[in-house]
């Protein structure tokens, strides 16, 4: 099960759109960067520009649970409703809308409701049995796909290893 909250919902939704998981939990997630900045604007061209969780979740086939407070002052509740609209087919349970929940108190002030939502979702996916889980491909697959066309310095950058040292130029 992958979990992402707030800005952390972006890599979670991205992975969920590319790979199958037993479950996906998005807590206080944004629909897109544009919808956080301009909550009343719903233009797909703007959504696609940055942090497009809508696009990612639209291609997600894993069971998905959304959790969001209806008084979220950081990421408007309308973002959660928009996310639910695109992933409803893979949302096995009612979305976890927490009445009175704001952005930073769902896990503390509303702990009982938050944990009940998570427990119900986990029980549901356990009862459903195993799903075909495909591990994330990782950067090694990307490097293999581009082969030798990538310089050794670029490969080092993407693989998080130090690039080869170049010899310092000497003054003559």
N, C-alpha and C positions, 0 to 999 in steps of 0.2 A: 504494500500500500504506500503510495506516495502522498505527501502532505505538503501544502504550501500555504503560507499566510501572508496577506498583504502583498508587498512586492515579491515575496517568495512564491506567490501563486504563478508568477510568469514562467520560471523554469519548470514548475510542476505541470502547468498546462501545456507547455511546449513538449515535454517528454510524453505526456498523456496523449497528445495528438500524433505522436510518432510511434509509440510502442504500446503494447497491451500490458496492463497491470491487474492485479487482483482487485484493486480499488484505487480511487483518486479522491482525496479530500482537499477542498479549496475553502479556506477560512478567510473571510474578509477580503476576498479577491477582487481585483479590478477587471472590468470587462476589456478595457483597453486604456492606454495612456490618454487618448483623446477624451474618453468618457469620464475620466477622473477630472481632467482640466475643464471640460465643457459638458457637464452632466446632461444638459437638455439637447445636445447635438448628437444625432445618431446618423452619422455619415460613414459608410463602410470604407470609403477611401481614406478617411482620417484614422479609422480604427486600425487599418493595416500599416500605418506608419510606424508605430512603436507600441510594444507590450500588447500585442493582439491576442489576448486570451480567448476572445470570441472565436477567432479563426482556428486556434488550436483545439479548443473544446468541441468545435463543430465536427472535427474529424476523430474525436476520441470515441472509442468503442468500449472502454472499460466502465464498470459501475462507478458512478460519480456521486459524491455527497457534497453539497454546498452548505456552508455555515456562514451566516452574516447577521450582524446586529442591525435592527431597523432604525437605530439612532446613530449610525456610524458617521462621525464628523469628518473623517479623513477620506474614505472611499464611499461615496453616496450609495445608499441601498439600491438605487436603480441599477447600479452595476451588477449586483447579485441577481436581480430580476432578469437582466439581459443575458447573463451567463446561463441561468436556468432555462431560458427560452431556447438556447442553442443545444443544451445537453439533456433536455427533458427525456429523450428516448432512452438514455442510459443512466437515468437517475432513478434507481429502484425504489427509493423512499421519498416521502415529502421533503422538500428542502428544509434545512435547519435555520429558519428565521427566528432570531432570538429577540423577543420583545424587550425594548429598553436597552439592548446591548449596543455599546459604542465600539469604537475601533480597538481600544486597548484594554477592555475589561471583560471580554467574553469568557476568557479562561479563569478569571478570578471572581468577579461579582456574580457572574452567571454560570459558575462552575457546574452546578447540578444539571442545568439544561444542556450545556456544552457536552458534558460527559455522557449524558443520556443519548444525545444524537450520535456521538461517535460509537458508543456501545451498540446501539441498534444497527448502525451501518456495518460494523465489524461482524456482528452476529448474522446479518443478512448475507454478507459475502462468504462467511464460513459455511453457512447452510447451503449456499448455492454450489459449493464444491469448487474444485480447482478449475482455473481457467488457463488457457495457453498464455504463458508469460514469456515475452521476448525481451531479453536484456537490452538495455540501451547499447547502441552500436559503439559509442566511444570514439575518440579521436583516432585510434589506431585504424578503424575501418575507413575513416576519411583519408588518412594518409595512404592506405593501400589503394584506394580508388584513384588517387591522383598520381600515384607511382613516383617515378623518378623526375617528374616535371617540377617538383618542389625542391628548392635549394636546401642544403643541409641546415642552414641557419633558420629557415622557415620551419622545417621539421622539428628542430630543437625548440622553437618558440611554441609550437602547437603541442609538443609532447611534454612540455614543462621540464626540459633538461637544458643544461647550459649549452649555448652554441659553441662550435669549435673555435678555439682561440686563433686569432690571426697573429702573424708575426709583426711586432712593432717595426715601423719604418725607422731606419737609422739615417741621421743627417750625414751627408758626405762633405 
